[in-house]
């Protein structure tokens, strides 16, 4: 009860002092006076086991966990100067923008040093999980059909039987979702097939979403036959592949998202942020993350084993499509293709 009351109080305080939109918030009460504040795009239910495991090691620290969309996390740190001790996001490009523009503190430890080079950037931005960006299809809609293995297969299904799929295709709206914008731009960088697929989907009245969870709900209800570019961890947690839906890693290429964390430059408790980050990257933290939260640990070997898995590179190349003019141009082309 005490934790719930504190959580409500902090929510009320945050809502009156900050303008960014908060989706969820919970205070995980510790035994001491120290509080660690985390701003994250990852749902509370997914991170709860990690926080519990962290507090077994550091019972003295309370964790105030705040959930917002990718755009709102960026807005809170970049535009509002909101003070959090750790910022966690699935939008790698927006995180890179924060770090590159001086809004992240440096941190080095045995845990960060053990990361592969592709999973950290200048000791300021750190990947703690890797997950595929997948396609989910309704088994009922594909009954009697071969499940698509590539984007070309998917295009062929849509063209051969448009009425089955009209109004029943879902994907992210990159105008509203930071993660959706990242996935779309990375798809476009990988292959021109993405634009052909976008145009075909656009002719079939696709439904646009801001979150993977909403797309998965629509697949489960039968509203959608196809959900394109869904976070793999959410899909695996929600769907039984022997049931109503199938999760597909497309074999022409499947982008691998790196979930990242940084310690904001204005953090009030940077040592607390560093402690949680190091735990997240530790052997125990990575095990809990994978086994209890469903987020695949950082694993270079798993990527090397499947050539179609393409990690989105954690470097300044991510900033190309963050440029306002480049973003405006991309969204204009995307709208012409998808919002016909």
N, C-alpha and C positions, 0 to 999 in steps of 0.2 A: 504493500500500500504506500509506504514511504516513497519508493521509487516511482510509482505512478504519479503521486502528487508532485514530486520534483519535476517529473517529465512534463506535466501539464503546465507547471509554473514557468519552466524554461521555454516551452513552446509559446506561451503568452508573451514573455519578454522578447523572444526572437521576432514574433510577428509584429510587435510594435516598434522595434528598432531597425529591422532590416526589411528591405522591399522584395527580396527574392522569394520565390514560392517554395515552401516546404511541403513535401508529400507525406513524410513520416518522421517521427522523432521518439526516441526512447532513452531514458537514463538508466544505465546499468550500474547500480549502486555498489561502490566498493567499501572497504572498511576504514579508509583513511580520508584525509582532507583533499588529496590531489584529484583533479578532474582533467580528463583528456577529452577534447572535443574533436569529433570526426565528421566531416561533410562528405557525403558519398552518394553515388548513383546506384549502389547495390542495395537491394531490399534488406530490411532488418532481418527477416526470416533466414536469409542466406548467410548473413554475417554473424548471427547470434551464436552459433557454435564456436566461431573463432574468438569472439569477445569473451565467451565463457572460459575457453582454454587460456586466453591471455590473463584473465583475472585469477586463474588458479596459480599462475606464476607471479603475478603482481596484484594481490588482493587489496593492496593499499590504494589502487587507482580506480576511480569511478570513470565510466565511459559514457559521454553524452553523444549519441549517434543520431545524426540528422541526415535524412534522405531527400534528395532533390533531383530533378532531371539534369541531363548533361549540360544543357544550355544554362540552367539556373546555377549549377555549381560553378561554371565558368564566370557567369555574371556576378555571383556573390564575391568571388575572390578578385576578379579583374576590375570590375566596375565599382563595387560597393566597399571593397576593403574589409569584408567580413573576416573576423578573427577565428580561425580554426587551426587546430594543431596538426591535422592531416587532411589532405584532400584526395579522395579516391574517385576515379572516373573510368568509364568505358570509352570515352571520347579521347583517343590518344592525341589527336591533332590539337584539341583545345588545351589539354594538359601540357603539350609541348609549347604552345603559345604562352602559357603562364610561366613555364620555366625559362623559356628563351627571353622573355621580357623582364626577367629579374624578380619574379614574384614567388620564387622558390628558394629555400635555404639549401646549402650543401650539406650532405651527410655521408660519412664513410664508416663502414664497420666490416667485421668479418663476414656478415651476412650479405651486405650489398656487394662486397668485393667478390663473392662467390658467384654472383649472377653472370650469365654469358654476356658478352659485349653488346649483343643485340637487345638485351633486356634492361639496359640502364643507359642513361644519358647524362654525362658530366657530373655524376654524383648528385644529381638534383631530381631526376625523374626515374622511377623504378617500377619495373613490371613484376607483379606478384602472381599472376595467373594468365594462362593462355587458353583460348577457347575458339572453336570453329564458328564461323557465321554460316548457318545452315538454311536449307529449304525444308519446309514441313508440308507434306501432302496428305490429304484425306484418303484413306484406303477405299472408302465407298466411291469417291469420285474416280478413282483409278482402277476400279474393279474391271478385270478383263483387259487392262492395258499394262504395258511394261512401264515400270516406274522409271522416270527420267534419271539418267546418270550424268548428263551434262546440260549446259544452258541451251545448246542446240536441240537436244531432245525435248527440253521444256518448250521451246519455241514451236517445235513440230506438233506437239500435243495441242497447244493453244490454237495453232492455225488449222489443224485438221478437224477440231471439234469446238469452235468458238462458243457455241451456245451452252455447252456444258460448263464452261468456265466464265462466262460473262457475269460480271458483278461478284465473282467468287474468288478473286485473286487479291491478296493483301500484301502490302509491303510498307516500309517506313516512309514517312513524309520528311524528306531531308530539309524542308523549309522550317520545320518545327522541332526536329530531333537532331541533336548533335551526333549521336551514334549513327543515326540513319544517314546523315550527310557524310560521315566518315566512310561508311560502307559503300555508298553510291560512288563517291570519288575514287575509292580504291578499286572498285569493280571496273570503273571506266579506265583506270590506269592499266589494269591487267589485260583487257581485251575489248575490241570493238563489238564483240558479241553482246556485251551488256546493253549497248544502245539499241541493237536490233530487238533484244528481249524487251527493253523498256517501251519501244514503239508498239510491239505486239500487245503487251499488257495494257498500254494506254488506250488501245482500240477496243478493249474489253471491259471498260468501266471499273478499273481497280479501286479497291478501298484502301485508304491511306491511314497509317497509324503512327502514334508517337512512342509506343512501347511494345516490346516483344510479348509481354504477358497478354495484352489485348488481342494480338493476332492469334495467340495460342488458344485463348478463350473462344475466338470465332471459329477456329478449326475444330475444336472439341464440340461445339454446338452444331456444326454442319453448315454454318453461314459461309465459311471459306473452304474452298477445295485446295488452295495453295497459299502458303505464307512464305514469301521470299525474303531472305536476309534476316533470319531470326537468330538471336543469341543462343548458342548451343547449350549452355548450362541451363537456361530457362526451359528449353525444349526437353532436355533429358529429365529434368526434375518434374515436369508436368505430364509428359506423354509416355505411355507404354507402347513400345514399338510393335508389340503383338496385338495391340488394340486397334483404335480407330484411326491412328495416324502413323506415318512413317517419317523418320528424320533422315535427310539425305545430305551427305557431304559431296557436292558436285565435283566430278572428277576432272573437268577441264581446269578448274582451280577452285579452291576453297580458302577464302581469307581467314587468317588466324588473328583474332583480336588479342591484344595484350592489355589486360586491366592494369592500370598504373596508379601509383600513389606518389605524392610529394608533400614536403613540409612547407607550408606557406611562409613567406618571408616575415609576415607580421604575427606569426603564431605566438600566443601567450605562454604556451607550455611546449616548446619545441623538443625538450628532452622526453616528454611523454609521447609526442608524436614519433620520435625516433625509436623509443622503446617498443611501441606497437608495430612500427614498420619492421624492425629487426625480428620481432616475434613472428610476424607474417611471413618473413622470408626464411625463418629457421626451419629445420627438419620437422619439428613438431607442428609449427604453424602451417607448413605446406601440406603435411599429412591431414590435418584437421580440415583445411580448406578443400582438399580433394574428396576425402571420405565422408565428411559431415556436411559440407556446404555445396558440393557438386561443382566446384570450380577447379578445372584441371591445373595442377601445379606447373611451374616452369620446368620444361623437359625438352632439352634440345634433341635428344635421341628420338622422341616420338615424332618430331617434325621431320627429321632426316629419313625416317622409315617410310614416309609417304610423300612422294615428290609433288603431288598435287596440292599439298598443304602449303600455303604461302603466308608466312608471318608478315604482318604489316610492320614495316621497319620503324623503329623508334629513333628517328633522326629528324633533322630540320627539313627534310623533304616533305614532312607532314604539313609544313607551314604554307606550301604552295597554294592549297585550296582554302586556307584561312584568310588569305589576302582578300579584302572586301570586293575589289573589282573582279578577281578571279572567281570568287564565290557567286557574285551576281551573275556572271556569265554562265557558270555551270548550272545554276538553278534555273536560268532562263531556258537553257537547252533541255534540261530535265523536264521542266514544265511543258515545253513544246512536245516532248515525247510521251509523257505519262498523263498529263492533264490536258487531254486533247479537246 
